[in-house]
Amino acid sequence: MTRWLIAAVTAITTVLVTFPGFAVEMSEIKARGRLIVATSGNLPPNTFVDERNQLTGYDVEVCRLIEKAFGMPMTFERLDWKGILPGLQTGRFDLVCSNVNITDERKQVFDYSIPYSRAAVIPLLRKDVAGIKSFKDLAGRNVGAISGGNDGEIPAREIEKQFGAFKSFKGYPGYAEMFADMRAGRLDVIIAPDLAAGDYLKKFPGEATFAGEPYQIRFVGIPLQKGSAELKTAIDDTIRKARTDGTLDRLAQKFFGIENFSKQLIDKVP
């Protein structure tokens, strides 16, 4: 009986991972009268809660542009990163605004908008740690990253496999806990997108440094349930307009401190 239950759970999990969810139709969204969006709220400067307890950040404000273009309210559901994409796949959300990298594996399961952002994955080194000049020098170190993240745990595991075992690895649901552990000396290095690392350094100058060149650079898009062609077209149009009229550049300057950010983007799903 136990073996049967394990086999059944394994089969269900395999189906969830392998097969795309059902497409959401624009008619369904209009009938409902609102867009349902997932975000972590724990990945500054992309998505976070400000001092007024309001959800904001670069990704959140891009989603607000979609809300305005569609002319209907948007409901944000906050949850840990590990539950976001499975929730989208099962139809719990219409879309996700939470710095989701576009990957070949995910494109088999989800549709994506054209890129509205990008993530350069870098090692961030604690200020008092020596002997690390790049991502190739992390063997024997205490490393942290966002659990399951394509700009966190996944590249960290790739680095470990290629260049030697870490002393320890710890996955985190969000940046706040991870950066706090670094300041407390529990982590030597963090694998994270440069935008999040830069935001940390603005808040805590001198606490850490970038170690060498990025490990990889990925584009970021808004994932949708597979087959949501009408919704994708409408979101793509909103992103293109925001690039053309300078809105994306203004948001990037505000949250990232980067000028001409839209020039780093492309007009197709890679």
N, C-alpha and C positions, 0 to 999 in steps of 0.2 A: 504493500500500500504506500509506504514511504517513497519507494523508488518511483511508483506511478505518479505521485504528487510532484516529485522533483522534475520528472520528465514533462509533466503538463505545464508547470511553471516555466521551464526552459523553453518549451515550444511557444508559449504565449509571449515571452520576452523576445524570442527570435522574430516573431511576426511583427511586434511593435517596432523593432529596430530596422527590419528589412523593408517593410511595405509602407508606402506613403499613406497619409490620412486622406479624408475626404475634402474636396475643394469647398471653400466657402463662396457662395454666390453673392453678388452685390444686392440682388433683390432681397436676400435673407438679412443682410446688414441693414438695408433701408427699412425693412419691415420691423426689425428689432429697434431701430432708432438710435443705435449707438455702436461704436467700434470698441472691441475688447482687445486690450493690448497687454502683453506681458513685459515686465522689466524687473531687474534685480533691485534697483534703488540703492545698490551697495558697491557701485563701480565708478567712483568719481574719477575724472570730470564728465564721464559719459552719462551716468545716471546715479543720482544721489538725492538725499533729503536735505534741504538748506536750513538755515537758522530759524526760519519761520515755519518749519515742518512741512514745506512744500516740495513736491517731487520736481526735480529739474535736472539739468545737464545737457550736454550736446545732443545725445540721442533722443532724450525726452522732448527737447525743443524741436527737433526735426519731426518727431511724431505730431507735435502740436500743429505744424504746418499742414500735415495731412488732415488733421481734425478740422482745421479752418477751410481747407480746399473742399472737403466732403460736406461741410455744413452740418455736421452732427456731432454730438458730444462723444468724448473718448473716455472709456473707463480703464484705468491702469490697475493691473493686478501685480503685486510685488511678491516675489518668491526667490528662493535660492536658485543659482544658475543651473544646478543639476536637474531641476524640475521643469525648466522653461521649454526646452525643445520637445521633450516627451508630451508636455501639455499642449503645445501647438499641434503636434502630430495627431493627438486624439480629439482635436476640435475644441479645446477649452478656450483658445484665443484665436483672434483673426490674424494677428501679426505680432512680431516681437521687435522691441526697440531696446536692445541691451548689448550693443557692441558685438554682434554675432559675425564672426569671420565666414567668408564664403569659401567652402571647400568642395572638392569633387564628391566626397562621400555624402555631404549634406545635400548637395544638389540632386542626388538620387531620391531623396526623401521630401525635399521642400522646393518650392519656387523661391526665387530671390528677386528683390528690386535691384536696379542698377546701384552701384556703390554710392554711398553718401559719406563714407569715411574710410580710413585705412588704419591698420595696426602694424607697427614695426615691433617685433618681439625682441626685447633686450634683457641682458642680465643687469640687475641693479645691485650694487655691492655696498654692504654696510661700511661706514666710514673707517672703522678701525681694523678691517680685514685686509691683509696683504697677500700678494702672490697670485692674484686673479687678474689677468689681462684681457680675457675674452671668455666666451661661452665654452671654449675648449679646456678651461682650467678649473672645472667645478668638481672633479672627482675628489672624494673625501671631505666634501663641504656639506653644511646644513642648508638645504634649499627649500624654498616655499613657492607656491603658485596657486592660482585659482583652480579648484577641483574640476577636472574634466574640460577645462578651457582650451580652445585652439590657440590662444595666445598665452596660455599658462601651463597647466599640467601636461598637456600633450607634447608641446615642444620640449618641456623639461625632461620628459621620459625619453624623447628622441636623443637629446643631448647626453643623457646618462648612458644610453645604449651605445652611442658612438664614441664617447670620450672617457668613460669610466664611471663606476658606481659612486653615488653620493654617500656621504656619511649618514645622512637622514633626508627624508623628504616629507613635507607636510602640505596637504591640500587645504584650501580655505574656501568658504562660501562667498567672501567679499574682501575688498582691499583693506578695510579698517582694521580687522583682526590681524591680517597678514603684516601690514606695516607696523602695527603695534608690537608684534613679536620680533620684528627686525630691530626696532628701537630698544627692546628689552634684551637684545643679544642672543635670542633663541634661533635666529636665522643669520647665516652669513651672506646669502644672496637670494634675490627674488627674481623669478622669470615673469615678466609682465610686459604689456604694451607700453611703448615709450610715452604715450599721452598720459597714461595713469601714473607712470613713474615721474614724469615731469610735474604733474600736479602735486605729487607727494613732496618733491624737492622744493616747490614753491612754498609749501606749508611748513616744511622742516629743512631749511637751508643748511647745507653742510653735513647732513646726516647720512648721506649715501652718494654714490657716484655711478655713472654708467660705465660698464666694463666692456670696452671695445665696440665693434660694429654690431648691428642687429643680427640675430640668428636668422630671421626671415621677415618678410613684409607681406601682409595679406590685405585684401580689400574687405570692407565691411558693408553688408547690405541688410535689408529688412526681409527676414524669412516669412513665407506664407505657406499655407497648406497647398500641397501639390495640385496643379490644375486650376488655380485661382487666377485665370488669365485677365479677366476684367478688372479685378482688384489690383493686380500687378501693374497693368497699364496706367491706371489712375495714379498709383503711387509713383511710378516712374516719371509721369508727367509733372507731378509735384516736385520731385527731386530735381528734375531738369530745370524747372522754372526757378527754384531756389539757387541753383548754380548760376544761372544766367543773370538774375537780378542782384546777385551779390549776397543773398541771405546766408548761404552756407559759409561764405568767407567771414561774415560778421559774427556768426555763431562760433566758428573756429577760433577767431581772434578773442572772443569773450571767454571761452572755456579752455582753450588750449594755448592761447598766446601765439598762435601761428598765423602768419599772413599768407594770402593767396593759396589757401588750403585746397580749394576746388581744383587747382591746376594739377594736384597730385592724384586726382581721381580719373576714372575712365567712364565711358558712356555705354558700357555693356557689362553683362555679368561674365566675369572671367571663367 
